[in-house]
Amino acid sequence: MTHHTPHETLQQRVQRSLERQGMMRHLGAELLRVVSGECVITLPFSDKVSQQQGAFHGGAVGALADIAGGYAALTVAPEGMEVVSVEYKINFLAAFQGGELCATGRVVKAGKRIIITSAEVNHIAEDGSATLCAVMQQTVMPVPKSY
C-alpha cells in the first residue's frame, strides 16, 4: 500500500480507506462524492441488508450513517491519520424496502482530539424520490494510520 501523498485527492484518500473495509464491500456500499467536511455514500437494497420484515435493517442504516460521518471526518483529519468512531446516536424515522440508501455525512466541528459529525440517511426509491429515514450525530477520533 502506498501512503497518502499531498497529490492524492480527498476522494482518493477516502476511496482507498473504504476499499479496505470488508463489511462495506460485502454490503455493496459505494462512495458517491467527497469534498472537505462532507462525504456521500450509497447502499443498494439486497438480502444482505434486510431485516425479518423485508426492510433495510437498522444495523445497516446505522453502519452507513457511521461510515459517511466517519469519512467526512477523515477529510479534515491530519495527514497520516485515520479515524475511528467513539460513539454515535441515531434516530430511525421510517423503514423502507427496495431502492437504495444515500447517507450524507458532514463535519459539525473539527477539534484537535475529536471531530463531531452528523449524517442524514435518505431512502431513494426506484422512481428517484428521496425520503429521510435516519439522522445521526457522531463523535470521531483521529488515530495513527497503521497500514
N, C-alpha and C positions, 0 to 999 in steps of 0.2 A: 504494500500500500504506500502511496505517496502521501506526504503531509500537505496540509493546507498551505498554499502559497499566496502571496499578495495578488497574483494574477488570477487566482481562482475566484469565480463569481459566487455570490451568496447562494444562488440556485445550485451551483455545482457542489458547494460545501454541504448543503442540506441533502441533496440527492445522494451524495456519497455516503452520508451517515444513514439515511433511510434504507439504502440497499443492504446495509449490514444488519438490519432488523428482520430476523426470521419471522416473527409474528406478523408484521405488516406485509411482508412479501406473501406469506401464506394466505392472508385475508384478501389480498389484491389491492391494497392502498396505493394510490398514485399521487405524486407531487404535481400540483397544478400550477402554482405560482409562488414565488418568493421575492419579497422586497425587504428592505431593512425594517425590522419590527413587525413583520407580518408574514404569515405562511398559510397557504390554502392546500388542503389535501382531500382527495375524494376516496370513497369506499363503495364499490358496487354491491348490490344485494346479491347474496348467494346463500346456500345452505350452511356455509361456514360461519355466517354472522347472524343466523336466525335463532329465535327462541321458540319455545314449545307452541306458541300460538301463531307462528309464522311471520312475526315482525322482526325488525332488527333487534338483536339482543342488546340490553343496556350496557353490558360489558364491552361490546364492540363500539357502541356510541361513545362510551367513556374513553376507550383506548384511542379512538380517532380524535376526540377533543384534546386529550392529553398530548398526543403527538403533534397536533397542529400548534398548540400553545408552546410546547417544548421547542419546536423548530423555529417559531417566531423568536423565542428567547435566544436560540443559538445564533441568530442573525446579529445579535448585539453583544454576544459573549466575546471575551478576548481571544486573540489568536492562540492556537494550541490547546484550546479548551473544548470540552463537550458539555452537555447539560444533563442533569437528572432531576426528575420531579421530586419535590419534598412532600407536597400534598396538593390535592385538588378537591373542589366541591362542585358537584354538577346537579343541575335541575333538569329532569326529563319533562318535556312539555307535551309531547304527543308521540304515539307509536305509528310506524309505517312499515309497509311491505313493498317489495319491488323497488325499481329505480335505483338511486344511489344517495349516499350521504355526502355532503360537502361541508368540511369544517374549516373555518377561518380563525386562526389564532393571531392575537395581537399583543404586543408588549404594552402593559399599562405603566410600569415603572421599572427601569433597569438600575439596580443598585450595585454596589461593589461586591456584596456577598450573595444577594438573592435578586431574582428577577420575578416580577409579578406579571402574569399574563391573564388574558381572558380568551374564551373561544365561543363562537356560535356554531352550532351544527344545524344545517338545513337539510331537509329531505328534498331531493329533486325527483319529481315524478316523470314518468315516461313522456308526458306532454310538455315537459320543461318547467312546469310550475314549481316554485320553491316555497316550502313551509318550514318555519323554525321549529325544531324538535328538541333541542337541548342548549343550555348555556352553562358555561364552566368558568370558574376562577381558579387560578393555579399559582403555586409558588415553586420556582425552579432555582436550582443552584448550579453554577458553573463548577466543573471538576476537570482535573487534568486529563487530556486525551491519552488513552492508553494503547492506541493502535497506530 
